[in-house]
Amino acid sequence: MKPFWTLVRKNLHDARWSLFLSSTALFALGWLLVHVASLQESRIRQAMTDGKGFNWVRQLGLEADPPSIQIMMAFWNHPFIILMIVMFAIGRGANAVSAEIERGTLDMVMSRPVSRSSYLASQVLTTIVGLLAIAGSLAVGAYAATFYNFLKTPPSAWLLAKPAFNLAALAFPMYGYTLLFSSADIVRWRPMTAGSVLTLAGFIARVIAVIPVFKDSPWRPWAEHASLFTLYNPVDAVTAEAANYNHDVAILLALGSACIALAFLVFATRDLPANA
């Protein structure tokens, strides 16, 4: 097991800057969004006192007189949050195999007493740790900010961890299918492009599905169900019922695991180039 953990440490060292910058950015954004939520909550409370607050609530897609945590979560769908963790997932997936072959360094790694499955498992474990760290930094930033911003009902750390885990789970299948492409290729740009195009197509499908003008279109349910982004709903994750949270997270983890399993199969059976 020593070579495996050595590879994990190497991978974490290689990803340290992207991991650090992504985590720092989301920590700061988590803090900022709590401040914004605090201001928004104050405006909602004041407007509702004047009998005009329901317009604010409808704009956020929330119910009347929502708890503080739901106001916070309305901002966690910000594209920048999703972009940061998706970029890390796709980059790690593309770099796992094809980038090492392209650089000619995979032969040096595989010359050590380590199997192909151990090599790929170290890549997967590193990425899982990274995804949890990036998503967790958003929750940590938000939780720290609750001590410095007024909220009527400050959320607990455990409650913030649920939507953060949903965010990490969202990026997991994106990493999985990019890793699958990378395991079958010899250059980095093709799996990165394929993973980016699939992810962008899913995001566009989600945006189209929520545009009001397409509400009655017969193909709208197909576009909505075809997008992974439909399975990320931070507001639903913090509601008392959380009706769809477990179901959505389970689907994301299952899709990611299936893609990773196929990547193991492809990498174990493929012929590596002479310099690998």
DRENFI-301471 format. One line per 8 residues: number of its first residue (from 1); their letters; for each residue x, y, z of N, C-alpha, C. Coordinates in steps of 0.2 Angstrom, whole numbers, plus 2048, in hexadecimal, padded with zeros to 3 digits. Last residue first. Layout:
NUM) A) X/Y/Z/X/Y/Z/X/Y/Z | ...
***
This chain:
276) ANAPLDRT) 819/818/78F/815/817/796/816/810/798 | 81F/818/783/822/81C/788/81F/81C/78F | 816/810/77C/81D/80D/77E/820/811/783 | 805/811/783/80B/813/77E/811/810/780 | 7FC/803/789/7FF/80A/78A/804/80B/785 | 7ED/7FC/785/7F4/7FC/784/7F7/803/785 | 7E0/7F9/792/7E3/7FC/78C/7EA/7FB/78B | 7DB/7F3/79D/7DC/7EF/798/7DF/7F2/791
268) AFVLFALA) 7DB/7FD/7A7/7DE/7F6/7A9/7DF/7F2/7A3 | 7D4/807/7A2/7DB/808/7A3/7DF/801/7A4 | 7C7/801/7A1/7CB/803/79B/7D2/804/79C | 7C5/7FF/7AF/7C5/7F9/7AA/7C8/7FB/7A4 | 7C5/80C/7B4/7CA/806/7B7/7CA/801/7B2 | 7BA/811/7AD/7C1/814/7AC/7C6/80F/7AF | 7B0/80A/7B3/7B1/809/7AC/7B8/80C/7AA | 7B0/810/7C0/7B1/809/7BF/7B3/807/7B7
260) ICASGLAL) 7AD/81D/7BC/7B4/81C/7BF/7B5/814/7BE | 7A0/81C/7B8/7A5/81E/7B4/7AC/81D/7B6 | 79A/817/7C5/79A/813/7BE/79F/815/7B9 | 79D/822/7CD/7A0/81C/7CF/7A0/817/7C8 | 795/82C/7C7/79C/82D/7C8/79F/826/7C9 | 788/826/7C9/78B/828/7C2/792/828/7C2 | 788/825/7D7/787/81F/7D3/78A/820/7CC | 788/833/7DB/78D/82E/7DD/78D/828/7D9
252) LIAVDHNY) 77C/837/7D5/782/83A/7D3/788/836/7D5 | 772/82F/7DC/773/82F/7D4/77A/832/7D2 | 774/834/7E9/776/82D/7E7/776/82C/7E0 | 770/841/7E8/777/840/7E9/779/838/7E8 | 762/83F/7E5/767/843/7E0/76E/841/7E1 | 75E/838/7F1/75D/835/7EA/762/839/7E5 | 761/841/7FB/764/83B/7FB/764/838/7F4 | 758/84D/7F6/75F/84D/7F7/763/846/7F7
244) NAAEATVA) 74B/84D/7F5/74F/84B/7EF/756/84A/7F0 | 746/852/801/743/84C/7FE/747/849/7F9 | 748/859/80D/74E/857/809/74C/851/805 | 741/85D/818/73F/857/815/745/854/811 | 747/869/81C/745/864/821/744/85D/81E | 754/86E/811/74D/86F/813/74C/869/818 | 761/86D/80C/760/870/813/759/871/815 | 75F/869/7FF/763/865/803/763/867/80B
236) DVPNYLTF) 758/872/7F8/755/86C/7FA/759/868/7FF | 762/87B/7F6/75D/87D/7FA/759/877/7FC | 76B/875/7ED/76D/876/7F4/768/878/7F9 | 76B/869/7E2/766/86E/7E5/767/86F/7EC | 76F/860/7D5/772/865/7DA/76D/86A/7DC | 769/85A/7CB/76A/856/7D1/76E/85A/7D6 | 76A/862/7C0/764/861/7C3/764/85E/7CA | 777/860/7BB/776/866/7BF/76F/866/7C3
228) LSAHEAWP) 776/855/7B2/778/854/7B9/777/85A/7BE | 769/854/7A7/76E/859/7AA/770/856/7B1 | 75E/84D/7A2/764/84C/79F/76A/84F/7A2 | 753/853/7A8/755/84C/7AB/75C/84A/7A8 | 751/85E/7A0/752/85F/7A8/755/858/7AA | 74F/859/794/755/85E/795/756/85E/79C | 743/853/796/749/84F/794/74F/853/795 | 73A/85D/79A/73C/858/79F/742/854/79D
220) RWPSDKFV) 73A/864/78D/73D/867/793/73E/862/798 | 733/860/782/73A/85D/783/73D/860/78A | 727/866/782/727/85F/783/72E/85C/785 | 725/876/78B/728/872/785/729/86B/787 | 721/87E/795/71C/879/792/71F/875/78D | 72D/886/798/729/882/79D/725/87D/79B | 734/88E/791/734/887/78F/730/883/793 | 733/89A/797/730/89A/790/730/893/78E
212) PIVAIVRA) 73B/899/7A3/734/899/7A3/731/898/79C | 749/88E/7A4/746/894/7A1/73F/894/7A0 | 74D/882/7A8/74A/887/7AD/748/88D/7AA | 753/87C/79D/74D/879/7A1/749/87D/7A6 | 75E/883/79A/758/883/796/752/881/799 | 766/880/7A5/764/887/7A4/75E/887/7A0 | 768/872/7A2/765/874/7A8/762/87B/7A8 | 76E/873/796/768/86F/796/764/871/79D
204) IFGALTLV) 77A/879/79A/776/87C/795/76F/879/796 | 780/86F/7A2/77E/875/7A5/779/879/7A1 | 782/865/798/77D/864/79E/77B/86A/7A1 | 78B/86B/790/785/869/78E/77F/868/793 | 796/86C/799/792/872/797/78C/871/794 | 799/85E/79B/797/862/7A1/793/869/79E | 79D/85B/78E/797/858/791/794/85C/797 | 7A7/864/78C/7A2/865/788/79C/861/78B
196) SGATMPRW) 7B0/85F/796/7AE/866/796/7A8/867/792 | 7B3/852/792/7B0/853/798/7AD/85A/799 | 7B9/855/785/7B3/851/785/7AF/852/78C | 7C4/85D/789/7BF/860/785/7B9/85C/785 | 7CB/853/791/7C9/85A/794/7C4/85D/790 | 7CD/849/787/7C9/848/78D/7C7/84E/790 | 7D6/852/77E/7D0/84E/77C/7CB/84D/782 | 7E1/856/785/7DC/85B/783/7D6/858/781
188) RVIDASSF) 7EA/84C/789/7E6/84F/78E/7E0/853/78B | 7ED/83D/780/7EE/844/781/7E9/847/786 | 7E9/830/780/7F0/831/781/7F2/838/781 | 7DB/827/788/7DE/82B/783/7E5/82C/785 | 7D3/820/791/7D4/81D/78A/7D8/821/785 | 7D3/828/79C/7D6/821/79D/7D7/81E/796 | 7CC/833/798/7D3/833/799/7D7/82D/799 | 7BF/82E/799/7C2/831/792/7CA/831/793
180) LLTYGYMP) 7BE/82C/7A7/7BD/826/7A2/7C0/828/79B | 7C0/839/7AC/7C5/833/7AD/7C4/82E/7A8 | 7B4/83E/7A7/7BA/841/7A5/7C0/83C/7A6 | 7AB/837/7AF/7AB/836/7A8/7B1/839/7A4 | 7AF/83B/7BC/7AF/834/7BA/7AF/833/7B3 | 7AE/848/7BD/7B4/845/7BE/7B4/83E/7BB | 7A0/848/7BC/7A4/84C/7B7/7AB/849/7B7 | 79C/841/7C8/79B/83E/7C1/79F/841/7BC
172) FALAALNF) 7A1/84B/7D1/7A3/844/7D1/7A2/841/7CB | 79A/857/7D2/7A0/857/7CE/7A3/850/7CD | 790/854/7DB/78E/856/7D4/794/856/7D0 | 796/851/7E7/793/84C/7E3/792/84E/7DC | 799/85E/7EB/79F/859/7E9/79C/854/7E5 | 78C/863/7ED/790/866/7E8/796/861/7E6 | 788/85A/7F7/784/85A/7F1/788/85D/7EB | 790/85F/801/791/858/7FF/78E/857/7F8
164) APKALLWA) 78A/86B/803/791/86B/801/793/864/7FE | 77E/868/808/77E/86B/801/786/86B/7FE | 783/862/814/77F/85F/810/77F/862/809 | 78A/86C/81C/78E/866/819/78A/863/814 | 781/874/822/784/877/81C/788/871/819 | 77D/86B/82C/778/86D/827/77B/870/821 | 789/86B/834/786/865/831/781/866/82B | 789/878/839/78F/875/834/78C/86F/830
156) SPPTKLFN) 779/880/839/77F/87C/83C/784/87A/837 | 774/891/835/774/88A/834/77A/887/838 | 76B/89E/83E/772/89B/83B/772/894/83B | 75E/8A6/83C/75F/89F/83E/766/89D/83B | 761/8B3/838/75C/8B2/83D/75D/8AB/840 | 772/8B9/838/76D/8B5/835/768/8B3/83A | 77F/8C5/837/779/8C3/83A/774/8BF/836 | 790/8BF/836/78A/8C2/833/783/8C0/836
148) YFTAAYAG) 799/8B8/83D/79A/8BF/83C/795/8C3/838 | 795/8AB/83D/797/8AE/844/798/8B5/843 | 794/8A7/830/78E/8A8/834/78F/8AB/83B | 7A0/8A5/82B/79D/8AC/82A/797/8AD/82E | 7A3/898/82E/7A6/89D/831/7A3/8A4/831 | 79A/892/824/798/891/82C/79C/896/830 | 79F/896/818/798/898/81A/797/898/821 | 7AC/890/819/7AB/897/818/7A4/89A/81A
140) VALSGAIA) 7A7/882/819/7AB/885/81F/7AB/88D/81F | 7A1/881/80D/79D/880/813/7A0/883/819 | 7AC/883/805/7A6/887/804/7A2/887/80A | 7B4/878/809/7B6/87F/80A/7B1/884/809 | 7AD/86D/804/7AD/86F/80B/7AF/876/80D | 7B0/86E/7F6/7A9/86F/7F8/7A9/871/800 | 7BE/86B/7F8/7BC/872/7F4/7B5/873/7F6 | 7BE/85F/7FE/7C2/865/801/7BF/86B/7FE
132) LLGVITTL) 7B8/857/7F6/7B5/858/7FC/7B8/85E/800 | 7C1/857/7EB/7BA/85A/7EA/7B6/85B/7F1 | 7CC/852/7F1/7CC/859/7EE/7C5/85B/7ED | 7C8/845/7F3/7CB/849/7F9/7CA/850/7F7 | 7C6/841/7E6/7C0/841/7EB/7C2/845/7F1 | 7D3/842/7E1/7CD/846/7DE/7C8/846/7E3 | 7DA/838/7E8/7DC/83F/7E8/7D6/844/7E6 | 7D3/82C/7E4/7D2/82F/7EB/7D4/836/7EC
124) VQSALYSS) 7D6/82C/7D6/7CF/82D/7D8/7CF/82F/7DF | 7E4/82A/7D7/7E1/830/7D3/7DA/831/7D6 | 7E4/81E/7DD/7E7/824/7E0/7E5/82A/7DD | 7DE/816/7D3/7DB/817/7DA/7DE/81D/7DD | 7E8/816/7C9/7E2/819/7C8/7DE/81B/7CF | 7F2/80E/7D0/7F3/815/7CE/7ED/819/7CD | 7EB/802/7D3/7ED/807/7D9/7EF/80E/7D6 | 7E9/7FE/7C6/7E3/7FF/7CA/7E5/804/7D0
116) RSVPRSMV) 7F6/7FC/7C2/7F2/801/7BE/7EC/803/7C3 | 801/7FA/7D0/7FD/7F7/7CB/7F9/7FD/7C8 | 812/7FD/7D4/80B/7FF/7D5/807/7FC/7CF | 821/7FE/7D6/81D/7F8/7D8/816/7FA/7D9 | 825/808/7C7/825/807/7CE/820/801/7D0 | 821/80A/7BA/827/806/7BB/828/804/7C3 | 817/813/7BA/815/80C/7BA/81B/807/7BB | 81E/81F/7BB/81A/81D/7C0/818/816/7C0
108) MDLTGREI) 825/81F/7AF/829/81F/7B5/825/81D/7BB | 81A/81F/7A6/81E/819/7A6/823/819/7AC | 814/82B/7A8/811/826/7AA/815/81F/7AB | 81B/836/7A2/81D/834/7A9/819/82E/7AB | 818/83C/796/81D/837/796/81F/834/79D | 80E/845/794/814/847/797/81A/842/797 | 804/83C/78F/806/842/78B/80D/844/78D | 802/834/79B/805/831/795/807/837/790
100) EASVANAG) 7FD/83E/7A3/803/83B/7A5/806/837/79F | 7F1/841/79C/7F6/846/79D/7FD/843/79F | 7EA/835/79D/7EC/838/797/7F2/83D/797 | 7E8/834/7AB/7EB/82F/7A7/7EE/832/7A1 | 7E4/840/7B3/7E5/839/7B6/7E9/835/7B2 | 7E0/84B/7AC/7E7/84B/7AE/7E9/844/7B1 | 7D2/84A/7AB/7D6/84B/7A5/7DD/849/7A7 | 7CE/84B/7B9/7CD/845/7B5/7D1/845/7AF
92) RGIAFMVI) 7D3/857/7BD/7D6/851/7C0/7D4/84B/7BC | 7CB/860/7B5/7D2/860/7B4/7D5/85A/7B7 | 7BE/85C/7BA/7C0/85B/7B3/7C7/85B/7B2 | 7BF/861/7C7/7BD/85A/7C6/7BF/858/7BE | 7C2/86E/7C6/7C7/86A/7C9/7C5/863/7C7 | 7B7/873/7BF/7BD/874/7BC/7C2/86F/7BF | 7AD/870/7C9/7AD/86D/7C3/7B4/86D/7BF | 7B0/87A/7D3/7B1/872/7D4/7B1/86E/7CE
84) MLIIFPHN) 7AE/886/7CC/7B4/884/7CF/7B5/87D/7D0 | 7A1/886/7C7/7A7/886/7C2/7AD/884/7C6 | 799/886/7D2/799/880/7CE/79F/880/7CA | 79C/894/7D6/79D/88E/7DA/79E/887/7D7 | 798/89B/7CB/79F/89B/7CC/7A1/895/7D1 | 78A/89A/7CA/78E/896/7C5/796/896/7C7 | 781/897/7D9/785/89C/7D5/78A/898/7D0 | 77A/890/7E2/779/88E/7DB/77D/892/7D6
76) WFAMMIQI) 77B/896/7EE/77F/891/7EC/77F/88D/7E5 | 770/89E/7F0/776/8A1/7ED/77B/89C/7EB | 767/897/7F7/765/89A/7F1/76B/89D/7ED | 76D/895/803/76E/890/7FE/76C/892/7F7 | 769/8A0/80B/770/89F/809/771/89A/803 | 75C/89E/80C/75E/8A4/808/765/8A3/806 | 75C/892/813/75A/892/80D/75C/898/808 | 762/897/81F/765/892/81C/763/892/814
68) SPPDAELG) 757/89F/825/75E/8A2/822/761/89D/81E | 747/89A/81F/74C/89B/824/753/89D/821 | 73B/8A5/816/73F/8A0/816/744/8A0/81C | 72D/8AC/814/731/8AC/81A/736/8A6/81B | 727/8A1/807/727/8A7/80B/72A/8A6/812 | 734/898/7FE/72E/899/801/72D/89F/805 | 73E/89E/7EF/73D/89B/7F6/736/89C/7F8 | 744/8A4/7E4/741/89D/7E4/740/89A/7EA
60) LQRVWNFG) 748/8B1/7E5/74D/8AC/7E7/74A/8A5/7E7 | 73D/8B7/7E1/742/8B8/7DD/748/8B3/7DF | 734/8B5/7EC/733/8B1/7E5/739/8B2/7E1 | 73A/8BD/7F6/73A/8B6/7F7/739/8B2/7F0 | 737/8CA/7F0/73E/8C7/7F2/73E/8C0/7F2 | 729/8C9/7F0/72D/8CA/7EA/734/8C8/7EB | 726/8C9/7FE/725/8C3/7FA/728/8C3/7F3 | 727/8D5/804/72C/8D1/804/72C/8CB/800
52) KGDTMAQR) 71E/8DF/807/720/8DF/800/726/8DA/800 | 71A/8E2/814/715/8DF/810/717/8DE/809 | 723/8E7/81D/71F/8EC/819/71A/8E9/814 | 728/8DC/821/725/8E0/826/720/8E5/822 | 72E/8D8/815/728/8D4/817/724/8D8/81D | 739/8E1/815/734/8E1/810/72D/8DE/812 | 740/8DC/820/73D/8E3/820/738/8E4/81B | 743/8CF/81C/73F/8D0/822/73C/8D7/822
44) IRSEQLSA) 74A/8D2/810/744/8CE/80F/740/8CF/816 | 755/8D9/815/751/8DC/810/74A/8D9/810 | 75B/8CF/81D/759/8D5/820/754/8D9/81C | 75E/8C6/813/759/8C4/818/756/8CA/81B | 768/8CD/80C/762/8CB/809/75C/8C9/80E | 772/8CD/816/76F/8D3/813/768/8D2/810 | 774/8BF/817/772/8C3/81D/76F/8CA/81B | 778/8BC/80A/772/8B9/80D/770/8BD/813
36) VHVLLWGL) 785/8C3/80A/77F/8C5/805/778/8C2/808 | 78B/8BB/814/78A/8C3/815/785/8C5/810 | 78B/8AF/80D/788/8B0/814/786/8B7/815 | 793/8B2/802/78C/8B1/801/788/8B1/808 | 7A0/8B4/808/79C/8BA/805/795/8B8/804 | 7A3/8A7/80D/7A2/8AC/811/79E/8B2/80E | 7A3/8A0/800/79E/89E/805/79D/8A3/80A | 7AE/8A7/7FA/7A7/8A8/7F8/7A2/8A6/7FD
28) AFLATSSL) 7B8/8A3/802/7B7/8AA/802/7B0/8AB/800 | 7B8/895/7FF/7B7/897/806/7B5/89E/806 | 7BA/896/7F1/7B3/894/7F4/7B2/895/7FB | 7C7/89A/7F1/7C2/89E/7EE/7BB/89C/7F0 | 7CE/88F/7F8/7CE/896/7FB/7C8/89A/7F8 | 7CB/885/7EF/7C9/884/7F6/7C8/88B/7F9 | 7D2/889/7E4/7CB/887/7E4/7C8/888/7EB | 7DF/88A/7E9/7DC/890/7E6/7D4/88F/7E6
20) FLSWRADH) 7E2/87D/7ED/7E2/882/7F2/7DE/888/7EF | 7E0/875/7E2/7DC/874/7E7/7DC/87A/7EC | 7EA/87B/7DA/7E3/87B/7D7/7DE/87A/7DD | 7F5/877/7E2/7F4/87E/7E0/7EC/87F/7DE | 7F5/869/7E3/7F5/86E/7E9/7F3/875/7E7 | 7F7/85F/7DB/7F0/863/7DA/7F0/868/7E0 | 803/859/7DE/802/85C/7D7/7FC/861/7D7 | 800/855/7EB/805/85A/7EA/804/85D/7E3
12) LNKRVLTW) 7F7/84B/7E8/7F5/851/7EC/7FA/857/7EC | 7FF/842/7E1/7FA/845/7DE/7F7/84C/7E2 | 808/83F/7EC/80B/842/7E6/805/846/7E2 | 7FF/838/7F4/803/83E/7F7/806/842/7F1 | 7FC/82E/7EC/7F7/832/7EF/7FA/839/7F1 | 808/827/7EB/805/82A/7E5/7FF/82F/7E7 | 80A/823/7F8/80F/827/7F5/80C/82B/7EF | 7FF/81A/7F9/7FF/820/7FD/804/825/7FA
4) FPKM) 804/810/7F0/7FE/813/7EF/7FD/81A/7F2 | 810/80C/7F6/810/80F/7EF/80A/813/7EE | 80B/806/802/80F/80C/802/80F/80F/7FB | 804/7FA/800/800/800/800/804/806/800
***
